[in-house]
Amino acid sequence: MKMQFKGNFNWKAVTRSVADTATRRMKRVGYRLMKKAQGLIREKPNRNQASQKGKPPYSHGYFRKSILYGVENNGRTVVVGPAYFKGNPLTNAGRLHEFGGVKTIKGRRRQYAIGKVGPIDLRPGYTTPPPKEGRIRKPETGVAFTRLKTGEQVRRARDIDRAHWADADQTKTARYAARPYMAVALSKMTPQLTGLWVHAVTA
């Protein structure tokens, strides 16, 4: 016995259904992957402690919140990862943590002027609170800061800066061990992500 079947494949209806739902599905994919990656990054137990090599990095202030997602190419592509902030010295931290690598840090000596915050004295054992402006962003042991009011204070601040931070204007190399987080998040989410496309095409 021989049987034949004949049918019509409505290609336009299928592609229209996919196009209508692709952006929404991709947004869900991007959002869930973003949240998973953010969840892998914990706050530092203390400012001097780094995470173990091969484990997700600790948060560096903005770092966790910098992981975003976006849908591109008319809903065909979703991009998830740390955003690029122009001018931010930690811009490449996301890439360096994920894959490891070397970063060249150009030295820069702070410029002092009347009205700016600067070092005014060296005091062994003294810990000053971080000034509201200036190169030092954290408590510094052995240095007292103040707002500079005279030319003599400016000259003294420059002398202390050259003495206490002798290598501030030298170029340094920082080496980062790989601490992947995006690859880990994708690996953990892959079984769930495929399920998001169930019933995506209803034509």
C-alpha positions as protocol buffer text, in pm:
chain_id: "A"
residue {
  index: 1
  type: MET
  ca { x: 0 y: 0 z: 0 }
}
residue {
  index: 2
  type: LYS
  ca { x: 126 y: 337 z: -97 }
}
residue {
  index: 3
  type: MET
  ca { x: 26 y: 660 z: 74 }
}
residue {
  index: 4
  type: GLN
  ca { x: 106 y: 1021 z: -6 }
}
residue {
  index: 5
  type: PHE
  ca { x: 60 y: 1329 z: 202 }
}
residue {
  index: 6
  type: LYS
  ca { x: 63 y: 1685 z: 85 }
}
residue {
  index: 7
  type: GLY
  ca { x: 84 y: 1990 z: 306 }
}
residue {
  index: 8
  type: ASN
  ca { x: 179 y: 2354 z: 304 }
}
residue {
  index: 9
  type: PHE
  ca { x: 457 y: 2497 z: 516 }
}
residue {
  index: 10
  type: ASN
  ca { x: 376 y: 2854 z: 606 }
}
residue {
  index: 11
  type: TRP
  ca { x: 731 y: 2987 z: 625 }
}
residue {
  index: 12
  type: LYS
  ca { x: 625 y: 3349 z: 670 }
}
residue {
  index: 13
  type: ALA
  ca { x: 403 y: 3263 z: 966 }
}
residue {
  index: 14
  type: VAL
  ca { x: 683 y: 3069 z: 1134 }
}
residue {
  index: 15
  type: THR
  ca { x: 942 y: 3344 z: 1089 }
}
residue {
  index: 16
  type: ARG
  ca { x: 692 y: 3605 z: 1207 }
}
residue {
  index: 17
  type: SER
  ca { x: 619 y: 3404 z: 1521 }
}
residue {
  index: 18
  type: VAL
  ca { x: 990 y: 3363 z: 1591 }
}
residue {
  index: 19
  type: ALA
  ca { x: 1054 y: 3735 z: 1537 }
}
residue {
  index: 20
  type: ASP
  ca { x: 768 y: 3833 z: 1767 }
}
residue {
  index: 21
  type: THR
  ca { x: 893 y: 3620 z: 2055 }
}
residue {
  index: 22
  type: ALA
  ca { x: 1272 y: 3628 z: 2003 }
}
residue {
  index: 23
  type: THR
  ca { x: 1334 y: 3960 z: 2174 }
}
residue {
  index: 24
  type: ARG
  ca { x: 1123 y: 3868 z: 2477 }
}
residue {
  index: 25
  type: ARG
  ca { x: 1288 y: 3528 z: 2511 }
}
residue {
  index: 26
  type: MET
  ca { x: 1635 y: 3675 z: 2466 }
}
residue {
  index: 27
  type: LYS
  ca { x: 1565 y: 3932 z: 2737 }
}
residue {
  index: 28
  type: ARG
  ca { x: 1470 y: 3652 z: 2975 }
}
residue {
  index: 29
  type: VAL
  ca { x: 1787 y: 3462 z: 2882 }
}
residue {
  index: 30
  type: GLY
  ca { x: 2001 y: 3772 z: 2935 }
}
residue {
  index: 31
  type: TYR
  ca { x: 1837 y: 3867 z: 3263 }
}
residue {
  index: 32
  type: ARG
  ca { x: 1869 y: 3521 z: 3418 }
}
residue {
  index: 33
  type: LEU
  ca { x: 2230 y: 3483 z: 3310 }
}
residue {
  index: 34
  type: MET
  ca { x: 2311 y: 3831 z: 3442 }
}
residue {
  index: 35
  type: LYS
  ca { x: 2158 y: 3751 z: 3783 }
}
residue {
  index: 36
  type: LYS
  ca { x: 2343 y: 3420 z: 3801 }
}
residue {
  index: 37
  type: ALA
  ca { x: 2677 y: 3590 z: 3726 }
}
residue {
  index: 38
  type: GLN
  ca { x: 2609 y: 3865 z: 3979 }
}
residue {
  index: 39
  type: GLY
  ca { x: 2519 y: 3605 z: 4240 }
}
residue {
  index: 40
  type: LEU
  ca { x: 2857 y: 3435 z: 4200 }
}
residue {
  index: 41
  type: ILE
  ca { x: 3041 y: 3752 z: 4302 }
}
residue {
  index: 42
  type: ARG
  ca { x: 3047 y: 3809 z: 4676 }
}
residue {
  index: 43
  type: GLU
  ca { x: 3143 y: 4112 z: 4881 }
}
residue {
  index: 44
  type: LYS
  ca { x: 3500 y: 4114 z: 5014 }
}
residue {
  index: 45
  type: PRO
  ca { x: 3535 y: 3984 z: 5371 }
}
residue {
  index: 46
  type: ASN
  ca { x: 3792 y: 4263 z: 5410 }
}
residue {
  index: 47
  type: ARG
  ca { x: 3956 y: 4506 z: 5169 }
}
residue {
  index: 48
  type: ASN
  ca { x: 4290 y: 4320 z: 5164 }
}
residue {
  index: 49
  type: GLN
  ca { x: 4154 y: 3973 z: 5085 }
}
residue {
  index: 50
  type: ALA
  ca { x: 4123 y: 3834 z: 4733 }
}
residue {
  index: 51
  type: SER
  ca { x: 3924 y: 3528 z: 4627 }
}
residue {
  index: 52
  type: GLN
  ca { x: 4097 y: 3199 z: 4555 }
}
residue {
  index: 53
  type: LYS
  ca { x: 4248 y: 3153 z: 4210 }
}
residue {
  index: 54
  type: GLY
  ca { x: 4002 y: 2984 z: 3978 }
}
residue {
  index: 55
  type: LYS
  ca { x: 3704 y: 3101 z: 4185 }
}
residue {
  index: 56
  type: PRO
  ca { x: 3479 y: 3401 z: 4104 }
}
residue {
  index: 57
  type: PRO
  ca { x: 3630 y: 3732 z: 4218 }
}
residue {
  index: 58
  type: TYR
  ca { x: 3506 y: 3941 z: 4505 }
}
residue {
  index: 59
  type: SER
  ca { x: 3318 y: 4259 z: 4432 }
}
residue {
  index: 60
  type: HIS
  ca { x: 3516 y: 4580 z: 4375 }
}
residue {
  index: 61
  type: GLY
  ca { x: 3256 y: 4841 z: 4454 }
}
residue {
  index: 62
  type: TYR
  ca { x: 3079 y: 4886 z: 4121 }
}
residue {
  index: 63
  type: PHE
  ca { x: 3199 y: 4555 z: 3975 }
}
residue {
  index: 64
  type: ARG
  ca { x: 2898 y: 4336 z: 4050 }
}
residue {
  index: 65
  type: LYS
  ca { x: 2651 y: 4602 z: 3936 }
}
residue {
  index: 66
  type: SER
  ca { x: 2850 y: 4656 z: 3615 }
}
residue {
  index: 67
  type: ILE
  ca { x: 2740 y: 4313 z: 3486 }
}
residue {
  index: 68
  type: LEU
  ca { x: 2455 y: 4394 z: 3248 }
}
residue {
  index: 69
  type: TYR
  ca { x: 2281 y: 4244 z: 2946 }
}
residue {
  index: 70
  type: GLY
  ca { x: 2150 y: 4372 z: 2616 }
}
residue {
  index: 71
  type: VAL
  ca { x: 1961 y: 4229 z: 2318 }
}
residue {
  index: 72
  type: GLU
  ca { x: 2103 y: 4306 z: 1974 }
}
residue {
  index: 73
  type: ASN
  ca { x: 2062 y: 4213 z: 1608 }
}
residue {
  index: 74
  type: ASN
  ca { x: 1680 y: 4234 z: 1609 }
}
residue {
  index: 75
  type: GLY
  ca { x: 1645 y: 3992 z: 1897 }
}
residue {
  index: 76
  type: ARG
  ca { x: 1885 y: 3731 z: 1759 }
}
residue {
  index: 77
  type: THR
  ca { x: 2171 y: 3800 z: 1998 }
}
residue {
  index: 78
  type: VAL
  ca { x: 2199 y: 3866 z: 2370 }
}
residue {
  index: 79
  type: VAL
  ca { x: 2521 y: 4001 z: 2523 }
}
residue {
  index: 80
  type: VAL
  ca { x: 2590 y: 3952 z: 2893 }
}
residue {
  index: 81
  type: GLY
  ca { x: 2895 y: 4074 z: 3083 }
}
residue {
  index: 82
  type: PRO
  ca { x: 3065 y: 4363 z: 3262 }
}
residue {
  index: 83
  type: ALA
  ca { x: 2997 y: 4698 z: 3095 }
}
residue {
  index: 84
  type: TYR
  ca { x: 3275 y: 4925 z: 2971 }
}
residue {
  index: 85
  type: PHE
  ca { x: 3300 y: 5257 z: 3152 }
}
residue {
  index: 86
  type: LYS
  ca { x: 3526 y: 5497 z: 2964 }
}
residue {
  index: 87
  type: GLY
  ca { x: 3788 y: 5657 z: 3184 }
}
residue {
  index: 88
  type: ASN
  ca { x: 3739 y: 5419 z: 3476 }
}
residue {
  index: 89
  type: PRO
  ca { x: 4073 y: 5267 z: 3586 }
}
residue {
  index: 90
  type: LEU
  ca { x: 3897 y: 4937 z: 3664 }
}
residue {
  index: 91
  type: THR
  ca { x: 3741 y: 4912 z: 3317 }
}
residue {
  index: 92
  type: ASN
  ca { x: 3933 y: 4598 z: 3220 }
}
residue {
  index: 93
  type: ALA
  ca { x: 3889 y: 4426 z: 3557 }
}
residue {
  index: 94
  type: GLY
  ca { x: 3608 y: 4208 z: 3423 }
}
residue {
  index: 95
  type: ARG
  ca { x: 3813 y: 4069 z: 3135 }
}
residue {
  index: 96
  type: LEU
  ca { x: 4125 y: 4025 z: 3349 }
}
residue {
  index: 97
  type: HIS
  ca { x: 3935 y: 3838 z: 3620 }
}
residue {
  index: 98
  type: GLU
  ca { x: 3760 y: 3610 z: 3370 }
}
residue {
  index: 99
  type: PHE
  ca { x: 4067 y: 3506 z: 3169 }
}
residue {
  index: 100
  type: GLY
  ca { x: 4365 y: 3626 z: 3371 }
}
residue {
  index: 101
  type: GLY
  ca { x: 4635 y: 3843 z: 3222 }
}
residue {
  index: 102
  type: VAL
  ca { x: 4870 y: 4134 z: 3269 }
}
residue {
  index: 103
  type: LYS
  ca { x: 4779 y: 4499 z: 3315 }
}
residue {
  index: 104
  type: THR
  ca { x: 5019 y: 4789 z: 3276 }
}
residue {
  index: 105
  type: ILE
  ca { x: 4955 y: 5068 z: 3524 }
}
residue {
  index: 106
  type: LYS
  ca { x: 5102 y: 5404 z: 3433 }
}
residue {
  index: 107
  type: GLY
  ca { x: 5237 y: 5594 z: 3729 }
}
residue {
  index: 108
  type: ARG
  ca { x: 5109 y: 5941 z: 3809 }
}
residue {
  index: 109
  type: ARG
  ca { x: 5217 y: 6178 z: 4080 }
}
residue {
  index: 110
  type: ARG
  ca { x: 4949 y: 6383 z: 4248 }
}
residue {
  index: 111
  type: GLN
  ca { x: 4950 y: 6756 z: 4175 }
}
residue {
  index: 112
  type: TYR
  ca { x: 4896 y: 6976 z: 4481 }
}
residue {
  index: 113
  type: ALA
  ca { x: 4764 y: 7331 z: 4495 }
}
residue {
  index: 114
  type: ILE
  ca { x: 4615 y: 7575 z: 4741 }
}
residue {
  index: 115
  type: GLY
  ca { x: 4262 y: 7462 z: 4825 }
}
residue {
  index: 116
  type: LYS
  ca { x: 4333 y: 7095 z: 4756 }
}
residue {
  index: 117
  type: VAL
  ca { x: 4387 y: 6818 z: 5013 }
}
residue {
  index: 118
  type: GLY
  ca { x: 4746 y: 6707 z: 5060 }
}
residue {
  index: 119
  type: PRO
  ca { x: 4991 y: 6548 z: 5308 }
}
residue {
  index: 120
  type: ILE
  ca { x: 5119 y: 6796 z: 5565 }
}
residue {
  index: 121
  type: ASP
  ca { x: 5318 y: 6581 z: 5808 }
}
residue {
  index: 122
  type: LEU
  ca { x: 5465 y: 6234 z: 5862 }
}
residue {
  index: 123
  type: ARG
  ca { x: 5360 y: 6085 z: 6195 }
}
residue {
  index: 124
  type: PRO
  ca { x: 5467 y: 5726 z: 6270 }
}
residue {
  index: 125
  type: GLY
  ca { x: 5175 y: 5523 z: 6400 }
}
residue {
  index: 126
  type: TYR
  ca { x: 4921 y: 5793 z: 6321 }
}
residue {
  index: 127
  type: THR
  ca { x: 4626 y: 5688 z: 6107 }
}
residue {
  index: 128
  type: THR
  ca { x: 4437 y: 5964 z: 5929 }
}
residue {
  index: 129
  type: PRO
  ca { x: 4083 y: 5923 z: 5796 }
}
residue {
  index: 130
  type: PRO
  ca { x: 4058 y: 5925 z: 5415 }
}
residue {
  index: 131
  type: PRO
  ca { x: 4037 y: 6282 z: 5282 }
}
residue {
  index: 132
  type: LYS
  ca { x: 3734 y: 6381 z: 5077 }
}
residue {
  index: 133
  type: GLU
  ca { x: 3957 y: 6452 z: 4780 }
}
residue {
  index: 134
  type: GLY
  ca { x: 4312 y: 6369 z: 4683 }
}
residue {
  index: 135
  type: ARG
  ca { x: 4509 y: 6067 z: 4567 }
}
residue {
  index: 136
  type: ILE
  ca { x: 4463 y: 5873 z: 4890 }
}
residue {
  index: 137
  type: ARG
  ca { x: 4117 y: 5712 z: 4906 }
}
residue {
  index: 138
  type: LYS
  ca { x: 4165 y: 5506 z: 5222 }
}
residue {
  index: 139
  type: PRO
  ca { x: 4312 y: 5556 z: 5569 }
}
residue {
  index: 140
  type: GLU
  ca { x: 4688 y: 5602 z: 5549 }
}
residue {
  index: 141
  type: THR
  ca { x: 4913 y: 5511 z: 5841 }
}
residue {
  index: 142
  type: GLY
  ca { x: 5195 y: 5752 z: 5914 }
}
residue {
  index: 143
  type: VAL
  ca { x: 5066 y: 6048 z: 5711 }
}
residue {
  index: 144
  type: ALA
  ca { x: 4855 y: 6346 z: 5820 }
}
residue {
  index: 145
  type: PHE
  ca { x: 4645 y: 6527 z: 5558 }
}
residue {
  index: 146
  type: THR
  ca { x: 4488 y: 6871 z: 5551 }
}
residue {
  index: 147
  type: ARG
  ca { x: 4344 y: 7121 z: 5307 }
}
residue {
  index: 148
  type: LEU
  ca { x: 4637 y: 7323 z: 5180 }
}
residue {
  index: 149
  type: LYS
  ca { x: 4610 y: 7694 z: 5251 }
}
residue {
  index: 150
  type: THR
  ca { x: 4953 y: 7840 z: 5175 }
}
residue {
  index: 151
  type: GLY
  ca { x: 5228 y: 7804 z: 4918 }
}
residue {
  index: 152
  type: GLU
  ca { x: 5459 y: 7668 z: 5187 }
}
residue {
  index: 153
  type: GLN
  ca { x: 5210 y: 7389 z: 5264 }
}
residue {
  index: 154
  type: VAL
  ca { x: 5190 y: 7306 z: 4893 }
}
residue {
  index: 155
  type: ARG
  ca { x: 5571 y: 7278 z: 4871 }
}
residue {
  index: 156
  type: ARG
  ca { x: 5578 y: 7060 z: 5184 }
}
residue {
  index: 157
  type: ALA
  ca { x: 5303 y: 6836 z: 5044 }
}
residue {
  index: 158
  type: ARG
  ca { x: 5509 y: 6783 z: 4727 }
}
residue {
  index: 159
  type: ASP
  ca { x: 5820 y: 6696 z: 4930 }
}
residue {
  index: 160
  type: ILE
  ca { x: 5627 y: 6448 z: 5146 }
}
residue {
  index: 161
  type: ASP
  ca { x: 5465 y: 6296 z: 4837 }
}
residue {
  index: 162
  type: ARG
  ca { x: 5804 y: 6234 z: 4670 }
}
residue {
  index: 163
  type: ALA
  ca { x: 5948 y: 6091 z: 4991 }
}
residue {
  index: 164
  type: HIS
  ca { x: 5656 y: 5874 z: 5104 }
}
residue {
  index: 165
  type: TRP
  ca { x: 5539 y: 5755 z: 4760 }
}
residue {
  index: 166
  type: ALA
  ca { x: 5875 y: 5747 z: 4583 }
}
residue {
  index: 167
  type: ASP
  ca { x: 5756 y: 5513 z: 4306 }
}
residue {
  index: 168
  type: ALA
  ca { x: 5420 y: 5683 z: 4242 }
}
residue {
  index: 169
  type: ASP
  ca { x: 5524 y: 5802 z: 3895 }
}
residue {
  index: 170
  type: GLN
  ca { x: 5674 y: 5468 z: 3786 }
}
residue {
  index: 171
  type: THR
  ca { x: 5497 y: 5231 z: 3548 }
}
residue {
  index: 172
  type: LYS
  ca { x: 5402 y: 4903 z: 3713 }
}
residue {
  index: 173
  type: THR
  ca { x: 5281 y: 4565 z: 3592 }
}
residue {
  index: 174
  type: ALA
  ca { x: 4997 y: 4384 z: 3768 }
}
residue {
  index: 175
  type: ARG
  ca { x: 4936 y: 4015 z: 3702 }
}
residue {
  index: 176
  type: TYR
  ca { x: 4587 y: 3872 z: 3740 }
}
residue {
  index: 177
  type: ALA
  ca { x: 4512 y: 3505 z: 3794 }
}
residue {
  index: 178
  type: ALA
  ca { x: 4202 y: 3375 z: 3616 }
}
residue {
  index: 179
  type: ARG
  ca { x: 3892 y: 3395 z: 3835 }
}
residue {
  index: 180
  type: PRO
  ca { x: 3614 y: 3303 z: 3589 }
}
residue {
  index: 181
  type: TYR
  ca { x: 3256 y: 3395 z: 3664 }
}
residue {
  index: 182
  type: MET
  ca { x: 3078 y: 3441 z: 3327 }
}
residue {
  index: 183
  type: ALA
  ca { x: 3180 y: 3095 z: 3203 }
}
residue {
  index: 184
  type: VAL
  ca { x: 3071 y: 2944 z: 3535 }
}
residue {
  index: 185
  type: ALA
  ca { x: 2737 y: 3124 z: 3521 }
}
residue {
  index: 186
  type: LEU
  ca { x: 2675 y: 3007 z: 3163 }
}
residue {
  index: 187
  type: SER
  ca { x: 2763 y: 2648 z: 3253 }
}
residue {
  index: 188
  type: LYS
  ca { x: 2523 y: 2650 z: 3548 }
}
residue {
  index: 189
  type: MET
  ca { x: 2241 y: 2812 z: 3351 }
}
residue {
  index: 190
  type: THR
  ca { x: 2264 y: 2617 z: 3023 }
}
residue {
  index: 191
  type: PRO
  ca { x: 2007 y: 2347 z: 3118 }
}
residue {
  index: 192
  type: GLN
  ca { x: 1757 y: 2618 z: 3221 }
}
residue {
  index: 193
  type: LEU
  ca { x: 1822 y: 2845 z: 2924 }
}
residue {
  index: 194
  type: THR
  ca { x: 1724 y: 2585 z: 2668 }
}
residue {
  index: 195
  type: GLY
  ca { x: 1386 y: 2546 z: 2839 }
}
residue {
  index: 196
  type: LEU
  ca { x: 1307 y: 2912 z: 2784 }
}
residue {
  index: 197
  type: TRP
  ca { x: 1251 y: 2839 z: 2413 }
}
residue {
  index: 198
  type: VAL
  ca { x: 976 y: 2583 z: 2467 }
}
residue {
  index: 199
  type: HIS
  ca { x: 663 y: 2690 z: 2276 }
}
residue {
  index: 200
  type: ALA
  ca { x: 851 y: 2987 z: 2132 }
}
residue {
  index: 201
  type: VAL
  ca { x: 705 y: 2907 z: 1789 }
}
residue {
  index: 202
  type: THR
  ca { x: 328 y: 2882 z: 1784 }
}
residue {
  index: 203
  type: ALA
  ca { x: 252 y: 2922 z: 1412 }
}
